[in-house]
């Protein structure tokens, strides 16, 4: 086996056929993608975490945890597993409402 410094190749070698590890990585990746989506949408809207929390009706700490990918959601992971079992990927997106698209 040739030496490499490519992180993805190294990770692939470490994981091998470990289905549980692959599932855990997929779930953590999904959480990170959602966290980034929330952060980018919030900052694009010019909102602070506190202002978004007020609009949502929650605490700023909840927004901070979401943006740090520090959230456990059994339903979200179940959707991910269902999609995988059906040969699909779970695609979660934030899409502007029609009013926001027209004013842009």
N, C-alpha and C positions, 0 to 999 in steps of 0.2 A: 504494500500500500504506500503510495507516494505521499510525502509530507506536503501539507498545504497550510496556508494562513487564512484561507477563506472561511469566515465564520459560519456561513450556511453549510458548507461542506463538512466542517468539523461537527456541527450540531447534528447533521444528518447521520453521520457515522456514530455519534454517541447514542442517538435515539434508536436507530435500527428499526426493528419491527415492533417496538413497544407501543401498542395501541393506546394504552392509558396515557402515556407521555404525549403522544400525538394529540389526543383529545384535550389534554390540559393546555398544550401550546395553542391549539386552535381556539379554546375558550379565552385564554389570556390575550391572544391577538385580537379577538373580537371586542373584548373590553377596551383594549387600547385604541382600536379604531373608533369606537363610540365616544370615548373620552376626547379624542382629537376632534371629532366631528362637533361635539358640543362646544369645545373651546373655540374652534374656528368660527362657528356660527355666532357665538356670543360676542367675540371680539369684532367680527364683521358688522354686527349690529351696534357696536360702540357701547356695549353694556359691561359693567363690572359684575363680578360674581354676586355681589350684594343686590344689584339692581335686577339681575335675572331671578334671583331667589324671591324677591318681592313679586315679580310678575308671575312666577310659578306658584307662589304661596307656600314656600318652604324656607328653610334656613340656609344661609350662605355656606355652612359647613357641608350640607348635602350636595350643593353644586360643586364645591371643592373636591369632595370625594369622587363624584362622577368624573370630573376632569382629571383626576389622578388615577383613573381606572380602578378605584378602590370600591368596587360594588360587586355584590354577589346577587345574581338574579337567576334563580332556578328555571324560571320560565324562559328566559333568554337562552340559556344553555340547552334547554329541552328543544327549543326551536332550531338551534344549531344542529343538534343531534338528529332531529327529524329530517332536516334538509340533507344532511350527510347520508342518512340511511336511504333517502330517495334519490341519491346521486345529484343533489343540488348544493348550492352554496347559499347561505343566508345573506341577503343584501339589505342592509338597513341604511337608509339615507334620510337626510334632512332636505326637504324640497321646499323652496319658497312658495307661499300661498299665491294665488293668482293676483291679488292686489299688489304684493311686493314685486312680482314679475313685471306688472304694467308700469310701476313707478320707476323701475330701474332703467 
